[in-house]
Amino acid sequence: MEKKSFSHAAQELHLTQPAVTTQIRNLEKYYGIKLLQRDNKTVVPTPAGIKLYHYAQQIIALYHQARAELETLGGILRGHLRIGATYTIAEYILPQVVGFFKNELPQAEIAIFLGNRDEVCRSILEDESDIAIIAGDCQNRNFVCDHWLTDNLVIIVNSDHPWAERGSITPAEVYEERFILREVGSSSRQLWESALREAGFDPEKLDVFLELNSHEAIKKWVELNFGVAVLSEWVVAREVRLKTLAKVNIQGLCLNRNINLIHPRDLRHPLAEQFLRFCRTNKKRFGSMINEID
């Protein structure tokens, strides 16, 4: 269902396409109902197929939960943990956090789902992630949104830019430059545009030169002086220290946001619970990492 193609599913499972087709036919024969419908070059699930897919997800989740709980009773906390993370978190915070966690629990197997805030929250709903760490808040009532760290957005400019020496500008001055922004849907883009609106400025009137979903690419474009950008202080800490980029504050604009631990209200995953406790216990330690980024 996820791959929307027998051939793609076969590649994922390291099987031949006929083998996958045979297994689907056997399931349809067993249940006496059609599960998948071919539509041109794609395969789409029937209502019965969707229902079976959701039950299969629950069965797999229960299997992992049972394995983790039994291993915990045996004195060994291990298993598979899937962490969803927004780009800022995954690239600049998680490497050290997961590294320290693995030092304490080397048996833990960890996979990271990377995406913008909307994609990461959706990954929990679709059972692609067990828990998540996101920049910005999550309004889904099915999730617990636990404030962990704090982030601040700043304008970044080439070190030779006139704004670099000043250190701060007025909101009106943002219309004098062209911007390289994160993609629509990212929490930093949403916070930036909301802050402008609250201050009485229209983000639609900005001169947006380019949109990218890569922090490193954005920084490179700014270093080459093709424009200015709005990024997290976590993202630019190294470049600001090396003086290849300069950060600029905007007078009167609130660009602070929370970094939150997100998990389902009915979380029953021992390894996920252990990871969340680890993050909370070491909150102060991880909060100071921004000063240690090389």
Residue pairs with C-beta under 8 A, 6 or more apart in sequence:
1 36
1 45
1 49
1 50
1 53
3 9
3 12
4 42
4 43
4 44
5 41
5 42
5 43
6 17
6 20
6 21
6 24
6 43
7 17
9 20
10 16
10 17
10 19
10 20
13 20
24 35
24 36
27 35
27 52
28 34
28 35
28 36
31 48
31 52
33 46
33 48
34 46
34 48
34 49
35 45
35 46
35 48
35 49
35 52
36 43
36 44
36 45
36 46
36 49
37 43
37 44
37 45
37 46
37 49
45 53
57 127
60 127
61 127
64 79
64 80
64 269
65 268
65 269
67 79
68 77
68 78
68 79
68 269
68 270
68 271
69 270
71 77
71 78
71 79
72 270
76 107
77 105
77 107
77 108
77 270
77 271
77 274
78 105
78 107
78 108
78 109
78 271
79 108
79 109
79 270
79 271
80 109
80 110
80 111
80 271
81 108
81 109
81 110
81 111
81 130
81 131
81 269
81 271
81 272
81 275
82 110
82 111
82 112
82 113
82 128
82 129
82 130
82 131
83 94
83 98
83 110
83 111
83 112
83 113
83 129
83 130
83 131
83 132
83 133
83 275
84 112
84 113
84 115
84 120
84 121
84 123
84 124
84 128
84 129
84 131
84 132
84 133
84 134
84 262
85 94
85 112
85 113
85 114
85 120
85 132
85 133
85 134
86 115
86 116
86 117
86 120
86 133
86 134
86 135
86 136
86 186
86 187
87 114
87 115
87 116
87 186
87 213
87 214
87 215
88 135
88 151
88 188
88 215
88 232
88 234
88 235
89 133
89 134
89 135
89 259
90 112
90 114
91 215
91 235
92 215
92 232
92 234
92 235
92 237
92 293
93 133
93 149
93 234
93 259
93 286
93 289
94 112
94 133
96 286
96 289
97 279
97 282
97 286
98 110
98 112
100 278
100 282
101 108
101 110
101 275
101 278
102 108
102 110
104 278
105 271
105 274
108 271
108 275
113 120
113 123
113 128
113 129
113 132
115 123
116 182
116 183
116 185
116 186
116 187
116 213
117 134
117 135
117 136
117 138
117 185
117 186
117 187
117 190
118 185
119 185
120 129
120 132
120 134
120 262
121 132
121 134
121 138
121 140
121 143
121 262
123 129
123 132
124 130
124 131
124 132
124 143
124 262
124 263
124 264
125 140
125 142
130 263
130 267
130 269
130 272
131 261
131 262
131 263
131 267
131 269
131 272
131 275
131 276
132 261
132 262
132 263
133 148
133 259
133 260
133 261
133 262
133 279
134 187
134 259
134 260
134 262
135 151
135 187
135 188
135 232
135 257
135 258
135 259
136 187
136 190
136 191
136 257
136 258
136 260
137 145
137 257
137 258
137 260
138 145
138 260
138 262
142 264
142 265
143 262
143 263
143 264
143 265
144 261
144 262
144 263
144 264
144 265
144 267
145 260
145 261
145 262
146 260
146 261
146 262
146 263
146 276
146 280
147 258
147 259
147 260
148 258
148 259
148 260
148 261
148 279
148 280
148 283
148 286
149 258
149 259
149 283
149 286
149 287
150 256
150 257
150 258
150 259
150 287
151 232
151 233
151 234
151 256
151 257
151 258
151 259
152 232
152 233
152 255
152 256
152 257
153 188
153 191
153 192
153 230
153 231
153 232
153 233
153 255
153 256
153 257
154 230
154 231
154 232
154 233
154 236
154 247
154 248
154 249
154 255
155 163
155 169
155 174
155 228
155 229
155 230
155 247
155 248
155 249
155 250
156 219
156 222
156 228
156 229
156 230
156 231
156 236
156 239
156 240
156 245
156 246
156 247
156 248
157 163
157 164
157 222
157 228
157 245
157 246
157 248
158 164
158 222
158 223
158 224
158 225
158 245
158 246
159 243
159 244
159 245
159 246
160 225
161 225
161 228
161 246
163 169
163 173
163 228
163 246
163 248
164 246
164 248
166 248
167 248
167 249
168 248
168 249
168 250
168 251
169 248
169 249
169 250
169 251
170 250
170 251
170 252
171 196
171 199
171 201
171 250
171 251
171 252
171 253
172 201
174 196
174 201
174 206
174 250
175 205
175 206
175 207
177 207
177 227
177 228
178 207
178 208
178 209
178 226
178 227
178 228
179 206
179 207
179 208
179 209
179 227
179 228
179 229
179 230
180 208
180 209
180 210
180 211
180 212
180 218
180 221
180 222
180 226
180 227
180 228
180 229
181 189
181 192
181 208
181 210
181 211
181 212
181 218
181 229
181 230
182 188
182 189
182 211
182 212
182 213
182 218
182 230
182 231
183 189
183 211
183 212
183 213
184 211
186 213
187 257
188 230
188 231
188 232
188 257
191 255
191 257
192 203
192 230
192 255
193 203
195 253
195 254
195 255
196 202
196 203
196 253
197 203
198 254
199 252
199 253
209 226
209 227
210 221
210 226
210 227
212 218
212 221
215 231
215 235
218 229
218 231
219 229
219 231
219 235
219 236
219 239
219 245
221 227
221 229
222 228
222 229
222 245
223 239
223 244
223 245
228 248
230 255
233 247
233 290
234 290
234 293
236 245
236 247
237 290
237 291
237 293
238 293
238 294
239 245
240 246
240 247
241 293
261 276
261 279
261 280
263 272
263 276
267 273
279 286
